[in-house]
């Protein structure tokens, strides 16, 4: 048994506890005097409430929105309420007036149109509920971007008498009106009737974008402009898709800074100047704050909340932004916009605010191919046929467009096949001299006008298109919840069987489209690489290994990818195999190619280009080797 020793930390703990108890006893001794002051506090409170009877009624309603305040409950304040309000006034100075208003409750006001429903709380004057009315998640439940306190919008500043104010703890007074067809909500944090800080919301019909402003009235000298005025916006992103892993890949914080540059972060902390907007992207849905006048400075934090991808989760990532605001003539006047809606390229493009940068279409040439070629063509097909058929039509169109490039690739492969007997003779003749064998093989290929590189270059030219499509399908909002054959959502993985266990990298289900795509890729690579494996040169990669690795990669890692992407690769490889069979059977004549090669071998070959330089280098290396021996 361990010996008992004197614990100095325990002694300190007992002393602290005793001190707290003594302090509480002393504090309670003052209750008698405090209760005597209750009547005075009640009279003061009643006077303040009477002064506000002529102000805007926070219970005002319009056809598009509603306010759920209950002012009557405030007229029956208890003694405890009066004491708390007195303490609030002492702690908050002039802004304590907001705690005595009839609106000093955590009630909400509703703004609503056909696509969006918002609730704004009196406490903090901020949005506490954002529902997208036309969309459902993977479990057929409504899409919420804000709910159950997953978001916080706070303005923090210092008063002229050096008191720190956080609007998240203050009560605003709501006034709901209409501006034509638009719903307008004014949330005022009052110092007096003519002195206040205002959050202004204006929601248009059938629009996810809302006007939003932060402005002050007669607060010149109340807010200390020499100290930082911080705008903080935090949000935890709800899970909306079947695959948490897949959704998390496209959940990130984006922002635009400087003269139109943009950046993003999946899980890190960053800073930039001259911020035009910040977007919390939750794959297919985004919450965006935009400003007419760029913020001088911004800080951005993204944190991954998914610790175990096998366990069901509520949130995927948390986002936080901080901006520095400036006074203008002693007052705040920030005109902004808020967007709560789909990450839809076409809709974001309509706002003309460079919001399409949020959609991850790829950088550089890949993004240009998607934006100016693939997206318009894909949208055209979507306008006339279902999503699955549109993918097939897009695949056929691209194959026809790239067919000249692929034809050159097939001709090069046919030439290499014709040269196979002669290359085998060289391999046997110079089997003990690898360098000499390579030199002679290159000479033969040069004279015949055939080269393995001639077959690789056309394939490389197709890579930008293939990568652009790899970025397009996971980001195409139009594919979300669109079914095709056994796939109920082309923007997520298809399921033909559920597994009773989880396989690392593969998952707990079986998707059929990746299996079909893997089989098609295997047969395609068998047809295209079979010749390359037979005529491969020393030092070249093992083509047989690559032939088996690529389909295996597709089978494992695409099991959790969008089924629309796997559908594209399956159809693409089927078409490619069909084209190859037609070309080899009906177009390419091996005898004609052989005759042409023999004719080329008799012609003097111009000694220039990369191949000639490579050949000279190899000959020089051979000479040095012979001299050394």
Secondary structure, 3 states (H helix, E strand, C coil): CCCCCCCHHHHHHHHHHHHHHHHHHHHHCCHHHHHHCHHHHHHHHHHHHHHHHHCCCCCCCCCCEEECCCHHHHHHCCHHHHHHHHHHHHHHHHHHHHHHCCCCCCCEEEEECCCEEEEEECECCCEEEEEEEEEECCCCCEEEEECCCCEEEEEEEEECCCCEEEHHHCECEEEEEEECCEEEEEEEEEEECCEEEEEEEEECCCCCEEEEEEEEECCECCECCCCCEEEEEEEEEECCCCCHHHHHHCEEEEEEECCCEEEEECCCEEEEEEEEEEEEEECCEEEEEEEEEEEEEEEEEEEECCCCCCCCCCEEEEEEEEEEECCECCECEEEEEEEEEECCHHHHHHCCCCHHHHCCCCCCHHHHHHHHHHHHHHHHHHCCCCHHHHHHHHHHHHHHHHHHHHHHHHHHHHHHHHCHHHHHHHHHHCCCCHHHHHHHHHHHHHHHCCCHHHHHHHHHHHHHHHHHHHHHHHHCHHHCCCCECCECCCCCCCCCEEEEEEECCCEEEECHHHHHHHHHHHHHHHHHHHHHHHCCCCCCCCHHHHHHHHHHHHHHHHHHCCHHHHHHHHHHHHHHHHHHHHHHHHHCCHHHHHHHHHHHHHCCCCCCHHHHHHHHHHHHHHHHHHHHC
